[in-house]
Amino acid sequence: MSEVHLRLRELAESKGLNLSQVQRKSGLTMGMVRRYWYNKTDQVTLEALGILADLLKVKPGELLSNGSNTNETASQS
């Protein structure tokens, strides 16, 4: 089964934004942004994806990456 990961942290940091700044500027809840930031969710709403994409000036699809395509080291199961 292929996992999808959000690139929120990577893209936000590349634009000089931290988690708190993303939360304030997006208007999304801190809990939601934190889950997306650390990839601790199994759901992503299309509305949130659109808001974050607009904030980061990227296409919504650019926020998504499959697990094998991330720059972070992932533990192998």
Biotite code that builds the C-alpha atoms (Angstrom):
import biotite.structure as struc

atoms = struc.array([
    struc.Atom([0.000, 0.000, 0.000], chain_id="A", res_id=1, res_name="MET", atom_name="CA", element="C"),
    struc.Atom([1.404, 3.383, -0.993], chain_id="A", res_id=2, res_name="SER", atom_name="CA", element="C"),
    struc.Atom([1.415, 6.118, 1.634], chain_id="A", res_id=3, res_name="GLU", atom_name="CA", element="C"),
    struc.Atom([0.987, 9.774, 0.850], chain_id="A", res_id=4, res_name="VAL", atom_name="CA", element="C"),
    struc.Atom([2.840, 12.366, 2.868], chain_id="A", res_id=5, res_name="HIS", atom_name="CA", element="C"),
    struc.Atom([2.345, 16.094, 3.086], chain_id="A", res_id=6, res_name="LEU", atom_name="CA", element="C"),
    struc.Atom([5.281, 18.319, 2.201], chain_id="A", res_id=7, res_name="ARG", atom_name="CA", element="C"),
    struc.Atom([3.867, 21.170, 4.307], chain_id="A", res_id=8, res_name="LEU", atom_name="CA", element="C"),
    struc.Atom([6.872, 21.507, 6.588], chain_id="A", res_id=9, res_name="ARG", atom_name="CA", element="C"),
    struc.Atom([9.398, 21.301, 3.746], chain_id="A", res_id=10, res_name="GLU", atom_name="CA", element="C"),
    struc.Atom([7.598, 23.881, 1.600], chain_id="A", res_id=11, res_name="LEU", atom_name="CA", element="C"),
    struc.Atom([6.790, 26.237, 4.472], chain_id="A", res_id=12, res_name="ALA", atom_name="CA", element="C"),
    struc.Atom([10.367, 26.226, 5.782], chain_id="A", res_id=13, res_name="GLU", atom_name="CA", element="C"),
    struc.Atom([11.679, 26.875, 2.273], chain_id="A", res_id=14, res_name="SER", atom_name="CA", element="C"),
    struc.Atom([9.589, 30.067, 2.366], chain_id="A", res_id=15, res_name="LYS", atom_name="CA", element="C"),
    struc.Atom([10.804, 31.022, 5.843], chain_id="A", res_id=16, res_name="GLY", atom_name="CA", element="C"),
    struc.Atom([7.612, 30.045, 7.664], chain_id="A", res_id=17, res_name="LEU", atom_name="CA", element="C"),
    struc.Atom([7.387, 28.031, 10.858], chain_id="A", res_id=18, res_name="ASN", atom_name="CA", element="C"),
    struc.Atom([4.441, 26.006, 12.132], chain_id="A", res_id=19, res_name="LEU", atom_name="CA", element="C"),
    struc.Atom([2.929, 28.869, 14.161], chain_id="A", res_id=20, res_name="SER", atom_name="CA", element="C"),
    struc.Atom([3.153, 31.280, 11.251], chain_id="A", res_id=21, res_name="GLN", atom_name="CA", element="C"),
    struc.Atom([1.457, 28.780, 8.927], chain_id="A", res_id=22, res_name="VAL", atom_name="CA", element="C"),
    struc.Atom([-1.334, 28.317, 11.458], chain_id="A", res_id=23, res_name="GLN", atom_name="CA", element="C"),
    struc.Atom([-1.904, 32.054, 11.948], chain_id="A", res_id=24, res_name="ARG", atom_name="CA", element="C"),
    struc.Atom([-1.756, 32.921, 8.247], chain_id="A", res_id=25, res_name="LYS", atom_name="CA", element="C"),
    struc.Atom([-3.936, 29.989, 7.144], chain_id="A", res_id=26, res_name="SER", atom_name="CA", element="C"),
    struc.Atom([-6.623, 30.376, 9.800], chain_id="A", res_id=27, res_name="GLY", atom_name="CA", element="C"),
    struc.Atom([-6.679, 26.593, 10.252], chain_id="A", res_id=28, res_name="LEU", atom_name="CA", element="C"),
    struc.Atom([-6.646, 25.148, 13.754], chain_id="A", res_id=29, res_name="THR", atom_name="CA", element="C"),
    struc.Atom([-3.291, 24.538, 15.399], chain_id="A", res_id=30, res_name="MET", atom_name="CA", element="C"),
    struc.Atom([-4.181, 20.863, 15.853], chain_id="A", res_id=31, res_name="GLY", atom_name="CA", element="C"),
    struc.Atom([-4.862, 20.416, 12.153], chain_id="A", res_id=32, res_name="MET", atom_name="CA", element="C"),
    struc.Atom([-1.739, 22.275, 11.044], chain_id="A", res_id=33, res_name="VAL", atom_name="CA", element="C"),
    struc.Atom([0.392, 20.342, 13.560], chain_id="A", res_id=34, res_name="ARG", atom_name="CA", element="C"),
    struc.Atom([-0.943, 16.986, 12.279], chain_id="A", res_id=35, res_name="ARG", atom_name="CA", element="C"),
    struc.Atom([-0.240, 17.996, 8.686], chain_id="A", res_id=36, res_name="TYR", atom_name="CA", element="C"),
    struc.Atom([3.183, 19.466, 9.588], chain_id="A", res_id=37, res_name="TRP", atom_name="CA", element="C"),
    struc.Atom([4.325, 16.213, 11.234], chain_id="A", res_id=38, res_name="TYR", atom_name="CA", element="C"),
    struc.Atom([2.374, 13.862, 8.915], chain_id="A", res_id=39, res_name="ASN", atom_name="CA", element="C"),
    struc.Atom([0.347, 12.501, 11.830], chain_id="A", res_id=40, res_name="LYS", atom_name="CA", element="C"),
    struc.Atom([-2.939, 12.190, 9.999], chain_id="A", res_id=41, res_name="THR", atom_name="CA", element="C"),
    struc.Atom([-4.681, 9.790, 7.688], chain_id="A", res_id=42, res_name="ASP", atom_name="CA", element="C"),
    struc.Atom([-7.045, 12.463, 6.342], chain_id="A", res_id=43, res_name="GLN", atom_name="CA", element="C"),
    struc.Atom([-6.512, 15.751, 4.571], chain_id="A", res_id=44, res_name="VAL", atom_name="CA", element="C"),
    struc.Atom([-9.456, 17.937, 3.697], chain_id="A", res_id=45, res_name="THR", atom_name="CA", element="C"),
    struc.Atom([-9.547, 19.444, 0.239], chain_id="A", res_id=46, res_name="LEU", atom_name="CA", element="C"),
    struc.Atom([-10.428, 22.798, 1.779], chain_id="A", res_id=47, res_name="GLU", atom_name="CA", element="C"),
    struc.Atom([-7.326, 22.768, 3.999], chain_id="A", res_id=48, res_name="ALA", atom_name="CA", element="C"),
    struc.Atom([-5.162, 21.593, 1.119], chain_id="A", res_id=49, res_name="LEU", atom_name="CA", element="C"),
    struc.Atom([-6.399, 24.529, -0.960], chain_id="A", res_id=50, res_name="GLY", atom_name="CA", element="C"),
    struc.Atom([-5.836, 27.041, 1.845], chain_id="A", res_id=51, res_name="ILE", atom_name="CA", element="C"),
    struc.Atom([-2.288, 25.797, 2.459], chain_id="A", res_id=52, res_name="LEU", atom_name="CA", element="C"),
    struc.Atom([-1.486, 25.720, -1.255], chain_id="A", res_id=53, res_name="ALA", atom_name="CA", element="C"),
    struc.Atom([-2.680, 29.321, -1.622], chain_id="A", res_id=54, res_name="ASP", atom_name="CA", element="C"),
    struc.Atom([-0.638, 30.397, 1.392], chain_id="A", res_id=55, res_name="LEU", atom_name="CA", element="C"),
    struc.Atom([2.526, 28.742, 0.054], chain_id="A", res_id=56, res_name="LEU", atom_name="CA", element="C"),
    struc.Atom([1.803, 29.786, -3.544], chain_id="A", res_id=57, res_name="LYS", atom_name="CA", element="C"),
    struc.Atom([1.959, 26.229, -4.867], chain_id="A", res_id=58, res_name="VAL", atom_name="CA", element="C"),
    struc.Atom([-0.511, 23.914, -6.572], chain_id="A", res_id=59, res_name="LYS", atom_name="CA", element="C"),
    struc.Atom([-2.365, 21.632, -4.138], chain_id="A", res_id=60, res_name="PRO", atom_name="CA", element="C"),
    struc.Atom([-0.702, 18.561, -5.666], chain_id="A", res_id=61, res_name="GLY", atom_name="CA", element="C"),
    struc.Atom([2.717, 19.960, -4.801], chain_id="A", res_id=62, res_name="GLU", atom_name="CA", element="C"),
    struc.Atom([1.861, 19.519, -1.122], chain_id="A", res_id=63, res_name="LEU", atom_name="CA", element="C"),
    struc.Atom([1.563, 15.766, -1.623], chain_id="A", res_id=64, res_name="LEU", atom_name="CA", element="C"),
    struc.Atom([4.314, 13.209, -2.044], chain_id="A", res_id=65, res_name="SER", atom_name="CA", element="C"),
    struc.Atom([4.395, 9.442, -1.861], chain_id="A", res_id=66, res_name="ASN", atom_name="CA", element="C"),
    struc.Atom([6.357, 7.979, 1.052], chain_id="A", res_id=67, res_name="GLY", atom_name="CA", element="C"),
    struc.Atom([9.305, 6.894, -1.086], chain_id="A", res_id=68, res_name="SER", atom_name="CA", element="C"),
    struc.Atom([9.707, 10.384, -2.502], chain_id="A", res_id=69, res_name="ASN", atom_name="CA", element="C"),
    struc.Atom([10.332, 12.385, 0.683], chain_id="A", res_id=70, res_name="THR", atom_name="CA", element="C"),
    struc.Atom([13.616, 13.906, 1.733], chain_id="A", res_id=71, res_name="ASN", atom_name="CA", element="C"),
    struc.Atom([13.104, 12.834, 5.335], chain_id="A", res_id=72, res_name="GLU", atom_name="CA", element="C"),
    struc.Atom([14.492, 9.529, 6.508], chain_id="A", res_id=73, res_name="THR", atom_name="CA", element="C"),
    struc.Atom([11.635, 7.154, 7.147], chain_id="A", res_id=74, res_name="ALA", atom_name="CA", element="C"),
    struc.Atom([11.901, 3.984, 9.163], chain_id="A", res_id=75, res_name="SER", atom_name="CA", element="C"),
    struc.Atom([11.338, 0.861, 7.137], chain_id="A", res_id=76, res_name="GLN", atom_name="CA", element="C"),
    struc.Atom([8.692, -1.586, 8.387], chain_id="A", res_id=77, res_name="SER", atom_name="CA", element="C"),
])
